[in-house]
Amino acid sequence: MTALKKLFKRLRANSRVPVAVLSVILVAVGFTLLAQEAARETDARKSPEMLQFEKEPDAWLSNQRNVSELIKSVDAGQVATVALANGHPGLVLYTLKNGAKASVAVPGCTVLGCAGTALDKLAERGAAQGFALVGVDVDPRTKSQHLLDLLGTIVSPLIIIATMGIGFFVLMRLQTGAGGSASTLSERPEIKFDDAIGNDEAKAALNRVKAFMTDPSSYVKLGAAAPRGVLLVGPPGTGKTLLAKALAGESKANFIAVDGSYFTATFYGAGVAKVKALFKLARKNAPCVLFIDEVDGIGKRSRGNEGGGAESEMNRIINRVLVEMDGFEAMDNVVVVAATNHENNIDEAMRRPGRFDMLVRLAKPTLPERAKLFDLYLNKVTSDGSADTAALARMTPGLTPADIANIVNKAASSAAEKGAATVTSDHVLRAIETQLLGGEISPVKDLLTEGTRVRLAYHEAGHAMIGHWTGAGLVERVTIEPRGQALGVTYMTRDTEDPLYKQNELVSRLAMMLGGREAELLVLDSVSSGASDDLKRASELAIEMVGSLGFSETFGLLSVGGIPKELLGPDIQAAVLREARVLLEQAQATCRTLLTAQRARLDAMAQALLTCEVLQGAELKEMLGEVGRVPLPELAPIGRDQALALAFTRRV
Ligand code: ADP
């Protein structure tokens, strides 16, 4: 009863429903009346014989005979009427003059005649024997068969429609995330701020959010505005997800993570429904950190009416996110943390107070932080402790924590592949090389001739020696194993991340860049195409030193970059090039002096590289010699024997 009452109430509340039902009934009645009228008109055009057959076909169909009986009756002139069924080939009904009714199956008979069958020339026979030949609309199926077929015809499209409907419904649910968002929820992550190395400023900001989340009532009491949205900005892999999770861990809150593309849906409106479902889930699981990664995916609104439906859908999604955030009560205890690498793509409306108004920037790790990251991740694998994490940190400027985690993971995987018991420094260094040079040892290695290997060994040894002895940096590792585009590499690092380079440092770098080519020239009397990149970089640096860094005698304090274009004539250009060339030649002279003086050391190092392909750590240091012990350039050459002895102390 109550259900009926409810239904009436609803119908009264929504006047469109009865109008729709009434329209459907009227259409159905109209259709039935029309069908009846059409049948009546058709019947009026038919002969009485035809109507006889059609009204009660069962009288004929229930008396099945064979063809020979019909032929006999035809020949005996006993047949009064023969009817051929329309739409049912092979069905023939007939009435005898004595009133008997029967049917017969004659394959090949159609309503057009029975040519080529036992009843050939039926029309002619009819004329001769005086029986009528008619075409009739008779259905040979029984009533129940007919009903079954009818049901089949009606039900099969219904089944198809229902299947499509269910499919559509399931897809909609998937799209709106109504069924799937629980999978994005993780309860109270264990991660803490201390699990993230560095980013102290970000942690301090997030600590303020933590204070609110752990005790929102104290904020409410004082009438303070609760934080609702935090925008984490930083390059990929700098720990945005990690810190958002740590915020949840520290605040003993639940954590929901999605990314911007989660909201983009195939069906119009489904994205907005997803936003609603997600915020509902977050409120239900409060205290909760709702993390939206790559929020720039939805963060930029289109203006005016440019763009199509997809953009307006995007606007609706952003609006919905903002409406949900505006509706937060302090006691809801839900904080939305959004992450992006493209701050400029975030709509201004999203940055207003009460929305994503707390901006936290994350940076790539500094030198000491990278060393800590290597310590952290090497502690998580079975390492033999041989890695010098400070050196690893020096070798990886610009890498993110995620890169470092990946390097250690790669090192551990390759140790496992090689069946090693522990992860060694060599595994990590090789993983770094793969990461920095973009590839494993290249197949070019097998194509190198012995002559080329010797050249490569002297080239890299030249870079290393000059870099070391001029103080351009710390030589960490020298290798002649080709990887990516490089045939050999000398890893040179600085022990600080000071963004400024002093004059002598730049001069040394210039010499270091030329050291490889000069070693080739000194030992092999010729140079190779392998030095082209060194020359290019050295020329760029020399021009920069003359043109903008104040190393020029001609220009003094004048920076070529600051001279207006109209004053930059060919003589200024020629002067810059001339002076840059002088700088390069001075660097070349330094290389020659040093390499000639240290020829034996150079030979030893090249020899060691040819034998072992990689030099690093203590052996490398020993081979390079101790800077500062001997004043440059009167560096005392070591004896050839001594150098060769050094070369072979390295294990092969
Ligand atoms: P983002 O969200 O900025 O792209 P993630 O938080 O997903 O970066 O970081 C990827 C992985 O890198 C983390 O799972 C973690 O292993 C490591 N990682 C990132 N930042 C740090 C950090 N500050 N300290 C330690 N590990 C980190």
Boltz pocket constraint, residues with backbone or C-beta under 6 A from the ligand:
constraints:
  - pocket:
      binder: B
      contacts: [[A, 195], [A, 196], [A, 197], [A, 198], [A, 199], [A, 234], [A, 235], [A, 236], [A, 237], [A, 238], [A, 239], [A, 240], [A, 241], [A, 242], [A, 243], [A, 339], [A, 373], [A, 401], [A, 402], [A, 403], [A, 405]]
      max_distance: 6.0
